[in-house]
Amino acid sequence: MEGADDTLSLVMFSGTDDKLTVAAVLAVGAAAMGRAVNVFLQYWALDGFRADRKAVR
C-alpha cells in the first residue's frame, strides 16, 4: 500500500496486569518488525506504570 503508515499506536485505559501484558507483547512484536510504536496511557493504565505501585517480588 503506497504511503501507508507502519506505526502501531496503542491507547491503554486499563491498568490490569493481563491488559498491560498484551499491550507489551503487541508493542515489542511491532518494534521487532521495524515499526514505530506509540503507547498512550490514560486513567488506570497510567497508574499501572507508577513506581510506587509496582510490587517487587
C-alpha atoms as a printed R data frame, in Angstrom:
   type eleno elety resid chain resno      x      y      z
1  ATOM     1    CA   MET     A     1  0.000  0.000  0.000
2  ATOM     2    CA   GLU     A     2  1.577  3.246 -1.134
3  ATOM     3    CA   GLY     A     3  2.018  5.915  1.538
4  ATOM     4    CA   ALA     A     4  0.913  3.597  4.334
5  ATOM     5    CA   ASP     A     5  1.944  4.479  7.862
6  ATOM     6    CA   ASP     A     6  3.548  1.493  9.592
7  ATOM     7    CA   THR     A     7  3.211  2.964 13.080
8  ATOM     8    CA   LEU     A     8  1.427  0.952 15.762
9  ATOM     9    CA   SER     A     9 -0.459  3.190 18.184
10 ATOM    10    CA   LEU     A    10 -1.926  1.691 21.357
11 ATOM    11    CA   VAL     A    11 -4.294  3.537 23.680
12 ATOM    12    CA   MET     A    12 -4.484  1.916 27.102
13 ATOM    13    CA   PHE     A    13 -7.299  2.666 29.533
14 ATOM    14    CA   SER     A    14 -6.994 -0.256 31.949
15 ATOM    15    CA   GLY     A    15 -4.043 -0.932 34.216
16 ATOM    16    CA   THR     A    16 -4.672 -4.607 34.948
17 ATOM    17    CA   ASP     A    17 -1.712 -6.928 34.529
18 ATOM    18    CA   ASP     A    18 -3.327 -9.010 31.793
19 ATOM    19    CA   LYS     A    19 -4.087 -5.991 29.592
20 ATOM    20    CA   LEU     A    20 -0.702 -4.365 30.159
21 ATOM    21    CA   THR     A    21  0.996 -7.656 29.254
22 ATOM    22    CA   VAL     A    22 -0.948 -7.894 25.975
23 ATOM    23    CA   ALA     A    23 -0.023 -4.306 25.122
24 ATOM    24    CA   ALA     A    24  3.654 -5.045 25.842
25 ATOM    25    CA   VAL     A    25  3.579 -8.126 23.597
26 ATOM    26    CA   LEU     A    26  1.997 -6.146 20.748
27 ATOM    27    CA   ALA     A    27  4.451 -3.264 21.159
28 ATOM    28    CA   VAL     A    28  7.538 -5.499 21.269
29 ATOM    29    CA   GLY     A    29  6.309 -7.528 18.296
30 ATOM    30    CA   ALA     A    30  5.734 -4.421 16.197
31 ATOM    31    CA   ALA     A    31  9.108 -2.960 17.193
32 ATOM    32    CA   ALA     A    32 10.809 -6.258 16.270
33 ATOM    33    CA   MET     A    33  9.232 -5.940 12.818
34 ATOM    34    CA   GLY     A    34 10.761 -2.489 12.440
35 ATOM    35    CA   ARG     A    35  7.610 -0.482 13.089
36 ATOM    36    CA   ALA     A    36  7.412  2.636 15.208
37 ATOM    37    CA   VAL     A    37  5.270  2.233 18.321
38 ATOM    38    CA   ASN     A    38  3.275  4.862 20.214
39 ATOM    39    CA   VAL     A    39  1.723  3.942 23.557
40 ATOM    40    CA   PHE     A    40 -0.770  6.343 25.092
41 ATOM    41    CA   LEU     A    41 -1.592  5.668 28.745
42 ATOM    42    CA   GLN     A    42 -4.761  7.072 30.259
43 ATOM    43    CA   TYR     A    43 -6.554  6.709 33.560
44 ATOM    44    CA   TRP     A    44 -5.794  3.408 35.285
45 ATOM    45    CA   ALA     A    45 -3.229  2.340 32.689
46 ATOM    46    CA   LEU     A    46 -1.021  5.261 33.713
47 ATOM    47    CA   ASP     A    47 -1.409  4.164 37.323
48 ATOM    48    CA   GLY     A    48 -0.033  0.738 36.376
49 ATOM    49    CA   PHE     A    49  3.342  2.279 35.475
50 ATOM    50    CA   ARG     A    50  3.831  4.366 38.604
51 ATOM    51    CA   ALA     A    51  6.976  3.405 40.533
52 ATOM    52    CA   ASP     A    52  5.212  3.435 43.899
53 ATOM    53    CA   ARG     A    53  2.581  0.959 42.642
54 ATOM    54    CA   LYS     A    54  4.957 -1.742 41.383
55 ATOM    55    CA   ALA     A    55  5.252 -4.850 43.527
56 ATOM    56    CA   VAL     A    56  8.767 -6.236 43.809
57 ATOM    57    CA   ARG     A    57  8.873 -9.987 44.342
